[in-house]
Amino acid sequence: MISKKEIKKEIKKFFATDLDSFAYLQLVSDLEKKFEVELTMAEALTADSVEKFAKIICRKLKKKS
């Protein structure tokens, strides 16, 4: 299983500091594809940092295994 540290490293590749709404949706979509998970609308809207995305993705990956 991929570690939270590795997930954060991967997310940072996608994350930019100034995201408009379209870029943010693209970020969410790219992360879902990369990690093969689906974020709910609530998760996508509350994930406003690398740490929050990593926490959500780790939780979803644990459920899958």
Phi and psi restraints in degrees (range 20) as a CNS / XPLOR table:
assign (resid 1 and name C) (resid 2 and name N)
       (resid 2 and name CA) (resid 2 and name C) 1.0 -72.9 20.0 2
assign (resid 2 and name N) (resid 2 and name CA)
       (resid 2 and name C) (resid 3 and name N) 1.0 138.5 20.0 2
assign (resid 2 and name C) (resid 3 and name N)
       (resid 3 and name CA) (resid 3 and name C) 1.0 -81.9 20.0 2
assign (resid 3 and name N) (resid 3 and name CA)
       (resid 3 and name C) (resid 4 and name N) 1.0 161.6 20.0 2
assign (resid 3 and name C) (resid 4 and name N)
       (resid 4 and name CA) (resid 4 and name C) 1.0 -61.7 20.0 2
assign (resid 4 and name N) (resid 4 and name CA)
       (resid 4 and name C) (resid 5 and name N) 1.0 -36.0 20.0 2
assign (resid 4 and name C) (resid 5 and name N)
       (resid 5 and name CA) (resid 5 and name C) 1.0 -62.5 20.0 2
assign (resid 5 and name N) (resid 5 and name CA)
       (resid 5 and name C) (resid 6 and name N) 1.0 -43.6 20.0 2
assign (resid 5 and name C) (resid 6 and name N)
       (resid 6 and name CA) (resid 6 and name C) 1.0 -66.1 20.0 2
assign (resid 6 and name N) (resid 6 and name CA)
       (resid 6 and name C) (resid 7 and name N) 1.0 -38.3 20.0 2
assign (resid 6 and name C) (resid 7 and name N)
       (resid 7 and name CA) (resid 7 and name C) 1.0 -63.1 20.0 2
assign (resid 7 and name N) (resid 7 and name CA)
       (resid 7 and name C) (resid 8 and name N) 1.0 -45.1 20.0 2
assign (resid 7 and name C) (resid 8 and name N)
       (resid 8 and name CA) (resid 8 and name C) 1.0 -59.4 20.0 2
assign (resid 8 and name N) (resid 8 and name CA)
       (resid 8 and name C) (resid 9 and name N) 1.0 -43.1 20.0 2
assign (resid 8 and name C) (resid 9 and name N)
       (resid 9 and name CA) (resid 9 and name C) 1.0 -59.7 20.0 2
assign (resid 9 and name N) (resid 9 and name CA)
       (resid 9 and name C) (resid 10 and name N) 1.0 -43.5 20.0 2
assign (resid 9 and name C) (resid 10 and name N)
       (resid 10 and name CA) (resid 10 and name C) 1.0 -67.4 20.0 2
assign (resid 10 and name N) (resid 10 and name CA)
       (resid 10 and name C) (resid 11 and name N) 1.0 -41.3 20.0 2
assign (resid 10 and name C) (resid 11 and name N)
       (resid 11 and name CA) (resid 11 and name C) 1.0 -62.7 20.0 2
assign (resid 11 and name N) (resid 11 and name CA)
       (resid 11 and name C) (resid 12 and name N) 1.0 -39.9 20.0 2
assign (resid 11 and name C) (resid 12 and name N)
       (resid 12 and name CA) (resid 12 and name C) 1.0 -58.7 20.0 2
assign (resid 12 and name N) (resid 12 and name CA)
       (resid 12 and name C) (resid 13 and name N) 1.0 -28.0 20.0 2
assign (resid 12 and name C) (resid 13 and name N)
       (resid 13 and name CA) (resid 13 and name C) 1.0 -65.6 20.0 2
assign (resid 13 and name N) (resid 13 and name CA)
       (resid 13 and name C) (resid 14 and name N) 1.0 -30.2 20.0 2
assign (resid 13 and name C) (resid 14 and name N)
       (resid 14 and name CA) (resid 14 and name C) 1.0 -93.2 20.0 2
assign (resid 14 and name N) (resid 14 and name CA)
       (resid 14 and name C) (resid 15 and name N) 1.0 -24.1 20.0 2
assign (resid 14 and name C) (resid 15 and name N)
       (resid 15 and name CA) (resid 15 and name C) 1.0 -84.9 20.0 2
assign (resid 15 and name N) (resid 15 and name CA)
       (resid 15 and name C) (resid 16 and name N) 1.0 132.8 20.0 2
assign (resid 15 and name C) (resid 16 and name N)
       (resid 16 and name CA) (resid 16 and name C) 1.0 -122.3 20.0 2
assign (resid 16 and name N) (resid 16 and name CA)
       (resid 16 and name C) (resid 17 and name N) 1.0 154.8 20.0 2
assign (resid 16 and name C) (resid 17 and name N)
       (resid 17 and name CA) (resid 17 and name C) 1.0 -74.5 20.0 2
assign (resid 17 and name N) (resid 17 and name CA)
       (resid 17 and name C) (resid 18 and name N) 1.0 -34.4 20.0 2
assign (resid 17 and name C) (resid 18 and name N)
       (resid 18 and name CA) (resid 18 and name C) 1.0 -110.4 20.0 2
assign (resid 18 and name N) (resid 18 and name CA)
       (resid 18 and name C) (resid 19 and name N) 1.0 88.4 20.0 2
assign (resid 18 and name C) (resid 19 and name N)
       (resid 19 and name CA) (resid 19 and name C) 1.0 -104.7 20.0 2
assign (resid 19 and name N) (resid 19 and name CA)
       (resid 19 and name C) (resid 20 and name N) 1.0 126.6 20.0 2
assign (resid 19 and name C) (resid 20 and name N)
       (resid 20 and name CA) (resid 20 and name C) 1.0 -81.3 20.0 2
assign (resid 20 and name N) (resid 20 and name CA)
       (resid 20 and name C) (resid 21 and name N) 1.0 176.9 20.0 2
assign (resid 20 and name C) (resid 21 and name N)
       (resid 21 and name CA) (resid 21 and name C) 1.0 -62.2 20.0 2
assign (resid 21 and name N) (resid 21 and name CA)
       (resid 21 and name C) (resid 22 and name N) 1.0 -38.7 20.0 2
assign (resid 21 and name C) (resid 22 and name N)
       (resid 22 and name CA) (resid 22 and name C) 1.0 -67.1 20.0 2
assign (resid 22 and name N) (resid 22 and name CA)
       (resid 22 and name C) (resid 23 and name N) 1.0 -44.1 20.0 2
assign (resid 22 and name C) (resid 23 and name N)
       (resid 23 and name CA) (resid 23 and name C) 1.0 -63.2 20.0 2
assign (resid 23 and name N) (resid 23 and name CA)
       (resid 23 and name C) (resid 24 and name N) 1.0 -35.8 20.0 2
assign (resid 23 and name C) (resid 24 and name N)
       (resid 24 and name CA) (resid 24 and name C) 1.0 -65.4 20.0 2
assign (resid 24 and name N) (resid 24 and name CA)
       (resid 24 and name C) (resid 25 and name N) 1.0 -44.0 20.0 2
assign (resid 24 and name C) (resid 25 and name N)
       (resid 25 and name CA) (resid 25 and name C) 1.0 -62.4 20.0 2
assign (resid 25 and name N) (resid 25 and name CA)
       (resid 25 and name C) (resid 26 and name N) 1.0 -38.5 20.0 2
assign (resid 25 and name C) (resid 26 and name N)
       (resid 26 and name CA) (resid 26 and name C) 1.0 -65.1 20.0 2
assign (resid 26 and name N) (resid 26 and name CA)
       (resid 26 and name C) (resid 27 and name N) 1.0 -40.2 20.0 2
assign (resid 26 and name C) (resid 27 and name N)
       (resid 27 and name CA) (resid 27 and name C) 1.0 -58.9 20.0 2
assign (resid 27 and name N) (resid 27 and name CA)
       (resid 27 and name C) (resid 28 and name N) 1.0 -48.7 20.0 2
assign (resid 27 and name C) (resid 28 and name N)
       (resid 28 and name CA) (resid 28 and name C) 1.0 -59.7 20.0 2
assign (resid 28 and name N) (resid 28 and name CA)
       (resid 28 and name C) (resid 29 and name N) 1.0 -46.3 20.0 2
assign (resid 28 and name C) (resid 29 and name N)
       (resid 29 and name CA) (resid 29 and name C) 1.0 -61.4 20.0 2
assign (resid 29 and name N) (resid 29 and name CA)
       (resid 29 and name C) (resid 30 and name N) 1.0 -44.3 20.0 2
assign (resid 29 and name C) (resid 30 and name N)
       (resid 30 and name CA) (resid 30 and name C) 1.0 -62.7 20.0 2
assign (resid 30 and name N) (resid 30 and name CA)
       (resid 30 and name C) (resid 31 and name N) 1.0 -41.5 20.0 2
assign (resid 30 and name C) (resid 31 and name N)
       (resid 31 and name CA) (resid 31 and name C) 1.0 -67.2 20.0 2
assign (resid 31 and name N) (resid 31 and name CA)
       (resid 31 and name C) (resid 32 and name N) 1.0 -39.5 20.0 2
assign (resid 31 and name C) (resid 32 and name N)
       (resid 32 and name CA) (resid 32 and name C) 1.0 -60.6 20.0 2
assign (resid 32 and name N) (resid 32 and name CA)
       (resid 32 and name C) (resid 33 and name N) 1.0 -42.9 20.0 2
assign (resid 32 and name C) (resid 33 and name N)
       (resid 33 and name CA) (resid 33 and name C) 1.0 -67.4 20.0 2
assign (resid 33 and name N) (resid 33 and name CA)
       (resid 33 and name C) (resid 34 and name N) 1.0 -46.1 20.0 2
assign (resid 33 and name C) (resid 34 and name N)
       (resid 34 and name CA) (resid 34 and name C) 1.0 -59.0 20.0 2
assign (resid 34 and name N) (resid 34 and name CA)
       (resid 34 and name C) (resid 35 and name N) 1.0 -44.2 20.0 2
assign (resid 34 and name C) (resid 35 and name N)
       (resid 35 and name CA) (resid 35 and name C) 1.0 -101.4 20.0 2
assign (resid 35 and name N) (resid 35 and name CA)
       (resid 35 and name C) (resid 36 and name N) 1.0 1.4 20.0 2
assign (resid 35 and name C) (resid 36 and name N)
       (resid 36 and name CA) (resid 36 and name C) 1.0 54.5 20.0 2
assign (resid 36 and name N) (resid 36 and name CA)
       (resid 36 and name C) (resid 37 and name N) 1.0 51.9 20.0 2
assign (resid 36 and name C) (resid 37 and name N)
       (resid 37 and name CA) (resid 37 and name C) 1.0 -132.8 20.0 2
assign (resid 37 and name N) (resid 37 and name CA)
       (resid 37 and name C) (resid 38 and name N) 1.0 165.7 20.0 2
assign (resid 37 and name C) (resid 38 and name N)
       (resid 38 and name CA) (resid 38 and name C) 1.0 -123.3 20.0 2
assign (resid 38 and name N) (resid 38 and name CA)
       (resid 38 and name C) (resid 39 and name N) 1.0 124.6 20.0 2
assign (resid 38 and name C) (resid 39 and name N)
       (resid 39 and name CA) (resid 39 and name C) 1.0 -91.1 20.0 2
assign (resid 39 and name N) (resid 39 and name CA)
       (resid 39 and name C) (resid 40 and name N) 1.0 141.0 20.0 2
assign (resid 39 and name C) (resid 40 and name N)
       (resid 40 and name CA) (resid 40 and name C) 1.0 -74.3 20.0 2
assign (resid 40 and name N) (resid 40 and name CA)
       (resid 40 and name C) (resid 41 and name N) 1.0 166.1 20.0 2
assign (resid 40 and name C) (resid 41 and name N)
       (resid 41 and name CA) (resid 41 and name C) 1.0 -59.6 20.0 2
assign (resid 41 and name N) (resid 41 and name CA)
       (resid 41 and name C) (resid 42 and name N) 1.0 -42.2 20.0 2
assign (resid 41 and name C) (resid 42 and name N)
       (resid 42 and name CA) (resid 42 and name C) 1.0 -61.8 20.0 2
assign (resid 42 and name N) (resid 42 and name CA)
       (resid 42 and name C) (resid 43 and name N) 1.0 -42.8 20.0 2
assign (resid 42 and name C) (resid 43 and name N)
       (resid 43 and name CA) (resid 43 and name C) 1.0 -63.8 20.0 2
assign (resid 43 and name N) (resid 43 and name CA)
       (resid 43 and name C) (resid 44 and name N) 1.0 -44.7 20.0 2
assign (resid 43 and name C) (resid 44 and name N)
       (resid 44 and name CA) (resid 44 and name C) 1.0 -62.2 20.0 2
assign (resid 44 and name N) (resid 44 and name CA)
       (resid 44 and name C) (resid 45 and name N) 1.0 -38.6 20.0 2
assign (resid 44 and name C) (resid 45 and name N)
       (resid 45 and name CA) (resid 45 and name C) 1.0 -75.4 20.0 2
assign (resid 45 and name N) (resid 45 and name CA)
       (resid 45 and name C) (resid 46 and name N) 1.0 -27.0 20.0 2
assign (resid 45 and name C) (resid 46 and name N)
       (resid 46 and name CA) (resid 46 and name C) 1.0 -92.5 20.0 2
assign (resid 46 and name N) (resid 46 and name CA)
       (resid 46 and name C) (resid 47 and name N) 1.0 -14.4 20.0 2
assign (resid 46 and name C) (resid 47 and name N)
       (resid 47 and name CA) (resid 47 and name C) 1.0 -82.0 20.0 2
assign (resid 47 and name N) (resid 47 and name CA)
       (resid 47 and name C) (resid 48 and name N) 1.0 95.3 20.0 2
assign (resid 47 and name C) (resid 48 and name N)
       (resid 48 and name CA) (resid 48 and name C) 1.0 -116.1 20.0 2
assign (resid 48 and name N) (resid 48 and name CA)
       (resid 48 and name C) (resid 49 and name N) 1.0 16.1 20.0 2
assign (resid 48 and name C) (resid 49 and name N)
       (resid 49 and name CA) (resid 49 and name C) 1.0 -152.9 20.0 2
assign (resid 49 and name N) (resid 49 and name CA)
       (resid 49 and name C) (resid 50 and name N) 1.0 164.3 20.0 2
assign (resid 49 and name C) (resid 50 and name N)
       (resid 50 and name CA) (resid 50 and name C) 1.0 -58.8 20.0 2
assign (resid 50 and name N) (resid 50 and name CA)
       (resid 50 and name C) (resid 51 and name N) 1.0 -43.0 20.0 2
assign (resid 50 and name C) (resid 51 and name N)
       (resid 51 and name CA) (resid 51 and name C) 1.0 -59.7 20.0 2
assign (resid 51 and name N) (resid 51 and name CA)
       (resid 51 and name C) (resid 52 and name N) 1.0 -45.0 20.0 2
assign (resid 51 and name C) (resid 52 and name N)
       (resid 52 and name CA) (resid 52 and name C) 1.0 -67.8 20.0 2
assign (resid 52 and name N) (resid 52 and name CA)
       (resid 52 and name C) (resid 53 and name N) 1.0 -41.2 20.0 2
assign (resid 52 and name C) (resid 53 and name N)
       (resid 53 and name CA) (resid 53 and name C) 1.0 -61.2 20.0 2
assign (resid 53 and name N) (resid 53 and name CA)
       (resid 53 and name C) (resid 54 and name N) 1.0 -43.9 20.0 2
assign (resid 53 and name C) (resid 54 and name N)
       (resid 54 and name CA) (resid 54 and name C) 1.0 -61.4 20.0 2
assign (resid 54 and name N) (resid 54 and name CA)
       (resid 54 and name C) (resid 55 and name N) 1.0 -42.3 20.0 2
assign (resid 54 and name C) (resid 55 and name N)
       (resid 55 and name CA) (resid 55 and name C) 1.0 -62.2 20.0 2
assign (resid 55 and name N) (resid 55 and name CA)
       (resid 55 and name C) (resid 56 and name N) 1.0 -45.9 20.0 2
assign (resid 55 and name C) (resid 56 and name N)
       (resid 56 and name CA) (resid 56 and name C) 1.0 -64.5 20.0 2
assign (resid 56 and name N) (resid 56 and name CA)
       (resid 56 and name C) (resid 57 and name N) 1.0 -46.2 20.0 2
assign (resid 56 and name C) (resid 57 and name N)
       (resid 57 and name CA) (resid 57 and name C) 1.0 -65.9 20.0 2
assign (resid 57 and name N) (resid 57 and name CA)
       (resid 57 and name C) (resid 58 and name N) 1.0 -42.0 20.0 2
assign (resid 57 and name C) (resid 58 and name N)
       (resid 58 and name CA) (resid 58 and name C) 1.0 -58.7 20.0 2
assign (resid 58 and name N) (resid 58 and name CA)
       (resid 58 and name C) (resid 59 and name N) 1.0 -45.1 20.0 2
assign (resid 58 and name C) (resid 59 and name N)
       (resid 59 and name CA) (resid 59 and name C) 1.0 -60.6 20.0 2
assign (resid 59 and name N) (resid 59 and name CA)
       (resid 59 and name C) (resid 60 and name N) 1.0 -43.5 20.0 2
assign (resid 59 and name C) (resid 60 and name N)
       (resid 60 and name CA) (resid 60 and name C) 1.0 -68.5 20.0 2
assign (resid 60 and name N) (resid 60 and name CA)
       (resid 60 and name C) (resid 61 and name N) 1.0 -37.9 20.0 2
assign (resid 60 and name C) (resid 61 and name N)
       (resid 61 and name CA) (resid 61 and name C) 1.0 -67.9 20.0 2
assign (resid 61 and name N) (resid 61 and name CA)
       (resid 61 and name C) (resid 62 and name N) 1.0 -36.0 20.0 2
assign (resid 61 and name C) (resid 62 and name N)
       (resid 62 and name CA) (resid 62 and name C) 1.0 -64.0 20.0 2
assign (resid 62 and name N) (resid 62 and name CA)
       (resid 62 and name C) (resid 63 and name N) 1.0 -39.2 20.0 2
assign (resid 62 and name C) (resid 63 and name N)
       (resid 63 and name CA) (resid 63 and name C) 1.0 -65.0 20.0 2
assign (resid 63 and name N) (resid 63 and name CA)
       (resid 63 and name C) (resid 64 and name N) 1.0 -33.1 20.0 2
assign (resid 63 and name C) (resid 64 and name N)
       (resid 64 and name CA) (resid 64 and name C) 1.0 -72.2 20.0 2
assign (resid 64 and name N) (resid 64 and name CA)
       (resid 64 and name C) (resid 65 and name N) 1.0 -28.4 20.0 2
